[in-house]
Amino acid sequence: MRSFRAVGDEPVFIEHGDGPFVFDADSNRYVDLVCGWGSCLHGHAYPSVVEAVIKAADKGLGFGACCEAESRLAEIIIGAIPSIERVRFVNSGTEAVMSAIRLARAATGRTKILKFAGGYHGHVDSLLVSAGSGAATLGRPDSAGVPESIASTTIVAPYNDLAEVEAAVTSYGKELAGILVEPIAGNMGFVPPVQGFLAGLRSLCDRCGALLIFDEVMTGFRVAWGGYQTLNQSPSPRAGAPCEHFAGPGAGAARAGALNPNPSPNPSVGAPNAIDSRPDITVLGKVIGGGMPVAAYGGTAALMSNVSPLGPMYQAGTLSGNPVAMAAGIAALSACKEQTYNRLRQISRALTEGLQMKARESGFELQTGSCGGLWGLAFSPRPIRNFDDAKSCDHSRYAQFFRAMMDRGVFLPPSSFEALFVSAAHESAVEQVIAAADKSFRSLRR
Ligand SMILES: *Cc1c(COP(=O)(O)O)cnc(C)c1O
């Protein structure tokens, strides 16, 4: 991504960041809508996070032994996400997903994992597999260096298509260790689950004895305090309000089935929905490290007791639970307040509405959607519900838009298969982004 190949541009080298901005080596300033691919929730160089890191580093960079900071970050996560009773820290989302599927296999004694076309879970060998054309299919490697035998342990189904998942469960159910899903697909644009999709996955898992694994590396602590799974539940005052639906031409169908399947004026009444689709294993990353290399996987105490040293599943890491990285995570999560998620939601909404309006004025059909500090845009006349839809977007138009926005001081993700991010510091940059988008849309040839 950072090579800018997908948008036909030369990569920028970032020299420093400050709040909503990044500055490149040539001293150009950009409003940053990549935000460290979502790891930055409060803005770049956020003072309390930087101070915590300096303070921790002053005591030594790491010891490969237990430290209090690790327990404190674990307590924050366990307190925020009811499905997690125990949590293990690792260093990247990739490593956390890899460990989570090992845990699913250890706990079930089964091998196969079902993932969704267009779902990205890091560069785990067995998950670098492409989609079949529509139907659920055994995975084929998507990358050089991945043996067929490893890729074939993965089953791929289309996102938002319960019938296909059910067909796969009928064929492979007894071999299925887990279903791995991004509760909002954020690596093929911004694709929310249709109503009943996640609850349907929950009941299919229960039917065949597989574990439901939520990859909340991107959504965790970004769409709400906790993650997507705590959105409708919200006993915590820090939880965010529900998501904004797709707003775009032809969005009616998606709106009916988009986010927040059980919208409820009383947050506590939303809980059944969260329990309906409660995952067995949750994978976290990005935000929980406050910009440092931290990721985690967790679940019930019983399930996590399969992991070494309590159980037979080996998993370890020299740098895991590193005190400096843990300090950054604690500081970042401690800085999350109710107004943080309200602000993130307002910023995302202002951007999606603003861009929507400017696109329409210039005659472009744009799909937009947002949830907390996560949002997306797609040049498409139809809402995006799966990978095939995502592939059918006008990617060369996005590439032109990307370059036009860079020229006007806005750093978008350098691929139209990516979601967009904001931090709570982006409030002051909203107008600038919308003005740049207006000029950019007008500059594009129709
Ligand atoms: C970023 C991401 C990963 C991989 O995390 P890394 O830290 O880059 O290895 C996994 N899953 C999802 C949903 C992600 O967005």
Ligand as a Chemical Component Dictionary entry (heavy atoms), coordinates in Angstrom:
data_LIG
# 
_chem_comp.id                   LIG 
_chem_comp.type                 NON-POLYMER 
_chem_comp.pdbx_formal_charge   0 
_chem_comp.three_letter_code    LIG 
# 
loop_
_chem_comp_atom.comp_id 
_chem_comp_atom.atom_id 
_chem_comp_atom.alt_atom_id 
_chem_comp_atom.type_symbol 
_chem_comp_atom.charge 
_chem_comp_atom.model_Cartn_x 
_chem_comp_atom.model_Cartn_y 
_chem_comp_atom.model_Cartn_z 
_chem_comp_atom.pdbx_ordinal 
LIG C1 C1 C 0 -4.557 -4.442 9.887  1  
LIG C2 C2 C 0 -5.357 -5.667 9.999  2  
LIG C3 C3 C 0 -4.784 -6.909 10.302 3  
LIG C4 C4 C 0 -3.303 -7.132 10.347 4  
LIG O1 O1 O 0 -2.664 -6.413 11.326 5  
LIG P1 P1 P 0 -1.072 -6.141 11.198 6  
LIG O2 O2 O 0 -0.730 -5.481 12.489 7  
LIG O3 O3 O 0 -0.898 -5.283 9.990  8  
LIG O4 O4 O 0 -0.420 -7.476 11.025 9  
LIG C5 C5 C 0 -5.620 -7.978 10.525 10 
LIG N1 N1 N 0 -6.947 -7.849 10.447 11 
LIG C6 C6 C 0 -7.542 -6.676 10.135 12 
LIG C7 C7 C 0 -9.024 -6.594 10.096 13 
LIG C8 C8 C 0 -6.768 -5.556 9.898  14 
LIG O5 O5 O 0 -7.362 -4.410 9.543  15 
# 
loop_
_chem_comp_bond.comp_id 
_chem_comp_bond.atom_id_1 
_chem_comp_bond.atom_id_2 
_chem_comp_bond.value_order 
_chem_comp_bond.pdbx_ordinal 
LIG C1 C2 SING 1  
LIG C2 C3 SING 2  
LIG C2 C8 DOUB 3  
LIG C3 C4 SING 4  
LIG C3 C5 DOUB 5  
LIG C4 O1 SING 6  
LIG O1 P1 SING 7  
LIG P1 O2 DOUB 8  
LIG P1 O3 SING 9  
LIG P1 O4 SING 10 
LIG C5 N1 SING 11 
LIG N1 C6 DOUB 12 
LIG C6 C7 SING 13 
LIG C6 C8 SING 14 
LIG C8 O5 SING 15 
# 
